């Protein structure tokens, strides 16, 4: 009985080693999958932040051309050709702050709904010993933000000289804004009423 017991233990040992090796492989594989998921989430966060930053930067840059459009009574023309200038420069900064690199930033004019789409690539790699080539696998993500003009307006010519002196804006959320082109309020106090910035679900 003793010899047979030792023989059975000897036969079971390689099976035990294989089981331990298999469990270790699974643990490393699950770790790699978890790391890949974390990298993907991080890249998506970077893409979201960069798109929002670009859209908010664009909204800030609307001030001068928007006031000029009020003077010319040509808001519709402004909305059809909203200027973006260097809005995408803000996207790179936010992507970098989130450990990613901006690969593209694409503004698109759309009347009352302008969009900016950013694509980023994370700087970290999966780098798993159980996945060949994973030291070169990086997370990629994209996001789109909208700059939306959400108001209707009326204007008044107080001096009957053909120049619109006051504009009254009524916006979708019930907020209102009054702008006199000759003495406009701080842009920061009215831009967020006139233009909403938000992400689009991918």
DRENDO-1510 file (C-alpha; in Angstrom, 1 decimal, always signed):
<recs>
REC; n; res; u; v; w
REC; 1; UNK; +0.0; +0.0; +0.0 .
REC; 2; UNK; +2.8; +2.4; +0.9 .
REC; 3; UNK; +4.6; +1.9; -2.5 .
REC; 4; UNK; +1.3; +2.3; -4.4 .
REC; 5; UNK; +0.5; +5.5; -2.5 .
REC; 6; UNK; +3.9; +6.9; -3.3 .
REC; 7; UNK; +3.4; +6.0; -7.0 .
REC; 8; UNK; +0.1; +7.8; -7.1 .
REC; 9; UNK; +1.6; +10.9; -5.5 .
REC; 10; UNK; +4.4; +10.8; -8.0 .
REC; 11; UNK; +1.9; +10.6; -10.9 .
REC; 12; UNK; -0.2; +13.4; -9.5 .
REC; 13; UNK; +2.7; +15.8; -9.1 .
REC; 14; UNK; +3.0; +16.7; -12.9 .
REC; 15; UNK; -0.8; +17.2; -13.0 .
REC; 16; UNK; -0.5; +19.5; -10.1 .
REC; 17; UNK; +2.3; +21.5; -11.8 .
REC; 18; UNK; +0.2; +21.8; -14.9 .
REC; 19; UNK; -2.8; +23.0; -13.0 .
REC; 20; UNK; -0.7; +25.7; -11.2 .
REC; 21; UNK; +0.9; +26.8; -14.5 .
REC; 22; UNK; -2.6; +27.0; -16.1 .
REC; 23; UNK; -4.0; +29.0; -13.2 .
REC; 24; UNK; -0.9; +31.3; -13.4 .
REC; 25; UNK; -1.5; +31.8; -17.1 .
REC; 26; UNK; -5.1; +32.6; -16.6 .
REC; 27; UNK; -4.2; +35.1; -13.8 .
REC; 28; UNK; -1.8; +36.8; -16.1 .
REC; 29; UNK; -4.3; +36.8; -19.0 .
REC; 30; UNK; -7.0; +38.4; -16.8 .
REC; 31; UNK; -4.5; +41.0; -15.6 .
REC; 32; UNK; -3.7; +41.8; -19.2 .
REC; 33; UNK; -7.4; +42.2; -20.0 .
REC; 34; UNK; -7.9; +44.3; -17.0 .
REC; 35; UNK; -5.0; +46.5; -17.9 .
REC; 36; UNK; -6.2; +46.9; -21.5 .
REC; 37; UNK; -9.6; +47.9; -20.2 .
REC; 38; UNK; -8.1; +50.5; -17.9 .
REC; 39; UNK; -6.0; +51.9; -20.7 .
REC; 40; UNK; -9.1; +52.1; -22.9 .
REC; 41; UNK; -11.0; +53.9; -20.3 .
REC; 42; UNK; -8.1; +56.3; -19.8 .
REC; 43; UNK; -7.9; +57.0; -23.5 .
REC; 44; UNK; -11.6; +57.6; -23.7 .
REC; 45; UNK; -11.3; +60.1; -20.8 .
REC; 46; UNK; -8.5; +61.8; -22.6 .
REC; 47; UNK; -10.6; +62.0; -25.8 .
REC; 48; UNK; -13.6; +63.4; -24.0 .
REC; 49; UNK; -11.5; +66.0; -22.2 .
REC; 50; UNK; -9.7; +67.1; -25.4 .
REC; 51; UNK; -13.0; +67.4; -27.4 .
REC; 52; UNK; -14.6; +69.4; -24.7 .
REC; 53; UNK; -11.5; +71.6; -24.3 .
REC; 54; UNK; -11.5; +72.3; -28.1 .
REC; 55; UNK; -15.3; +73.1; -28.1 .
REC; 56; UNK; -15.0; +75.4; -25.1 .
REC; 57; UNK; -12.0; +77.2; -26.7 .
REC; 58; UNK; -14.0; +77.7; -29.8 .
REC; 59; UNK; -16.9; +79.2; -27.8 .
REC; 60; UNK; -14.5; +81.7; -26.3 .
REC; 61; UNK; -13.2; +82.7; -29.7 .
REC; 62; UNK; -16.7; +83.5; -30.9 .
REC; 63; UNK; -16.8; +86.8; -29.0 .
REC; 64; UNK; -15.3; +89.2; -31.5 .
REC; 65; UNK; -17.0; +87.8; -34.7 .
REC; 66; UNK; -20.3; +87.4; -32.9 .
REC; 67; UNK; -20.4; +91.0; -31.7 .
REC; 68; UNK; -19.3; +92.0; -35.3 .
REC; 69; UNK; -22.3; +90.0; -36.6 .
REC; 70; UNK; -24.6; +91.9; -34.2 .
REC; 71; UNK; -23.3; +95.2; -35.6 .
REC; 72; UNK; -24.0; +94.0; -39.1 .
REC; 73; UNK; -27.3; +92.3; -38.2 .
REC; 74; UNK; -26.0; +89.1; -39.7 .
REC; 75; UNK; -26.2; +86.5; -36.9 .
REC; 76; UNK; -27.5; +83.9; -39.4 .
REC; 77; UNK; -24.3; +84.4; -41.5 .
REC; 78; UNK; -22.2; +84.0; -38.5 .
REC; 79; UNK; -23.9; +80.7; -37.5 .
REC; 80; UNK; -23.3; +79.3; -41.0 .
REC; 81; UNK; -19.5; +80.0; -40.8 .
REC; 82; UNK; -18.6; +79.8; -37.1 .
REC; 83; UNK; -14.9; +80.5; -36.7 .
REC; 84; UNK; -12.7; +77.9; -34.9 .
REC; 85; UNK; -9.2; +79.5; -35.3 .
REC; 86; UNK; -6.8; +77.6; -33.0 .
REC; 87; UNK; -9.4; +75.7; -30.9 .
REC; 88; UNK; -7.6; +72.4; -31.4 .
REC; 89; UNK; -4.5; +73.7; -29.6 .
REC; 90; UNK; -6.5; +73.4; -26.4 .
REC; 91; UNK; -7.3; +69.7; -27.2 .
REC; 92; UNK; -3.6; +68.7; -27.2 .
REC; 93; UNK; -3.1; +70.1; -23.7 .
REC; 94; UNK; -6.0; +68.2; -22.2 .
REC; 95; UNK; -5.0; +65.0; -24.0 .
REC; 96; UNK; -1.5; +65.3; -22.7 .
REC; 97; UNK; -2.7; +66.0; -19.1 .
REC; 98; UNK; -4.5; +62.6; -19.4 .
REC; 99; UNK; -1.4; +60.7; -20.5 .
REC; 100; UNK; -2.4; +60.6; -24.2 .
REC; 101; UNK; -1.4; +62.2; -27.5 .
REC; 102; UNK; -3.8; +64.0; -29.8 .
REC; 103; UNK; -3.8; +62.3; -33.2 .
REC; 104; UNK; -6.4; +64.4; -35.0 .
REC; 105; UNK; -8.8; +67.3; -34.3 .
REC; 106; UNK; -11.5; +67.9; -36.8 .
REC; 107; UNK; -13.9; +70.9; -36.5 .
REC; 108; UNK; -17.0; +70.8; -38.7 .
REC; 109; UNK; -19.3; +73.8; -39.2 .
REC; 110; UNK; -23.0; +72.9; -39.0 .
REC; 111; UNK; -25.1; +76.1; -38.6 .
REC; 112; UNK; -26.4; +76.1; -35.0 .
REC; 113; UNK; -24.6; +72.8; -34.2 .
REC; 114; UNK; -20.9; +72.9; -34.8 .
REC; 115; UNK; -18.9; +69.8; -33.9 .
REC; 116; UNK; -15.3; +69.0; -33.0 .
REC; 117; UNK; -14.1; +65.4; -33.1 .
REC; 118; UNK; -10.8; +64.4; -31.5 .
REC; 119; UNK; -8.9; +61.2; -31.8 .
REC; 120; UNK; -6.2; +60.3; -29.2 .
REC; 121; UNK; -3.7; +57.5; -28.5 .
REC; 122; UNK; -2.8; +56.5; -25.0 .
REC; 123; UNK; +0.9; +56.5; -24.0 .
REC; 124; UNK; +0.7; +53.3; -21.9 .
REC; 125; UNK; +1.0; +49.8; -23.4 .
REC; 126; UNK; -0.6; +46.5; -22.3 .
REC; 127; UNK; +2.9; +44.9; -22.2 .
REC; 128; UNK; +1.8; +41.5; -21.0 .
REC; 129; UNK; +4.1; +38.5; -21.0 .
REC; 130; UNK; +1.3; +36.2; -22.1 .
REC; 131; UNK; +0.2; +38.2; -25.2 .
REC; 132; UNK; +2.8; +38.4; -27.9 .
REC; 133; UNK; +3.4; +42.0; -29.2 .
REC; 134; UNK; +1.5; +43.5; -26.4 .
REC; 135; UNK; +4.4; +45.9; -25.6 .
REC; 136; UNK; +3.2; +47.8; -28.7 .
REC; 137; UNK; -0.6; +47.7; -28.0 .
REC; 138; UNK; -1.9; +51.1; -27.0 .
REC; 139; UNK; -5.4; +52.3; -26.4 .
REC; 140; UNK; -7.1; +54.5; -29.0 .
REC; 141; UNK; -10.3; +56.5; -28.6 .
REC; 142; UNK; -12.3; +59.3; -30.1 .
REC; 143; UNK; -14.9; +61.8; -28.9 .
REC; 144; UNK; -17.1; +64.5; -30.4 .
REC; 145; UNK; -18.2; +67.7; -28.7 .
REC; 146; UNK; -20.9; +70.0; -29.9 .
REC; 147; UNK; -21.0; +73.8; -29.7 .
REC; 148; UNK; -24.7; +74.5; -30.1 .
REC; 149; UNK; -26.4; +77.9; -30.5 .
REC; 150; UNK; -29.8; +77.4; -28.7 .
REC; 151; UNK; -31.5; +80.8; -28.8 .
REC; 152; UNK; -34.0; +82.9; -30.8 .
REC; 153; UNK; -33.6; +86.6; -30.9 .
REC; 154; UNK; -35.3; +90.0; -31.6 .
REC; 155; UNK; -33.6; +93.3; -32.0 .
REC; 156; UNK; -34.5; +97.0; -31.6 .
REC; 157; UNK; -33.4; +100.1; -33.5 .
REC; 158; UNK; -33.7; +102.7; -30.8 .
REC; 159; UNK; -32.5; +105.7; -32.9 .
REC; 160; UNK; -34.3; +104.8; -36.2 .
REC; 161; UNK; -30.9; +105.0; -38.0 .
REC; 162; UNK; -30.9; +101.5; -39.4 .
REC; 163; UNK; -28.6; +100.2; -36.7 .
REC; 164; UNK; -29.8; +97.5; -34.3 .
REC; 165; UNK; -29.0; +98.9; -30.8 .
REC; 166; UNK; -30.2; +96.0; -28.6 .
REC; 167; UNK; -30.6; +92.3; -29.1 .
REC; 168; UNK; -32.8; +90.1; -26.9 .
REC; 169; UNK; -32.0; +86.4; -26.8 .
REC; 170; UNK; -34.4; +83.8; -25.5 .
REC; 171; UNK; -32.9; +80.4; -25.1 .
REC; 172; UNK; -34.0; +76.8; -24.9 .
REC; 173; UNK; -33.5; +76.5; -21.1 .
REC; 174; UNK; -35.6; +79.6; -20.4 .
REC; 175; UNK; -32.6; +81.8; -19.9 .
REC; 176; UNK; -32.4; +85.2; -21.5 .
REC; 177; UNK; -29.6; +87.6; -22.5 .
REC; 178; UNK; -29.5; +91.2; -23.6 .
REC; 179; UNK; -26.6; +92.4; -25.6 .
REC; 180; UNK; -25.9; +96.0; -26.8 .
REC; 181; UNK; -23.2; +95.8; -29.5 .
REC; 182; UNK; -22.0; +99.2; -28.4 .
REC; 183; UNK; -21.3; +98.0; -24.9 .
REC; 184; UNK; -21.6; +94.2; -24.7 .
REC; 185; UNK; -21.5; +92.4; -21.3 .
REC; 186; UNK; -18.5; +90.3; -20.5 .
REC; 187; UNK; -18.5; +87.4; -22.9 .
REC; 188; UNK; -18.1; +84.9; -20.1 .
REC; 189; UNK; -21.5; +85.9; -18.7 .
REC; 190; UNK; -23.4; +85.5; -22.0 .
REC; 191; UNK; -21.5; +82.9; -24.0 .
REC; 192; UNK; -22.7; +80.0; -21.8 .
REC; 193; UNK; -26.3; +81.2; -22.2 .
REC; 194; UNK; -26.0; +81.5; -26.0 .
REC; 195; UNK; -23.8; +78.5; -26.8 .
REC; 196; UNK; -24.1; +75.1; -25.0 .
REC; 197; UNK; -21.1; +72.8; -25.1 .
REC; 198; UNK; -21.5; +69.0; -24.5 .
REC; 199; UNK; -20.3; +65.6; -25.7 .
REC; 200; UNK; -22.1; +63.5; -28.2 .
REC; 201; UNK; -22.6; +59.8; -27.3 .
REC; 202; UNK; -20.4; +57.6; -29.5 .
</recs>
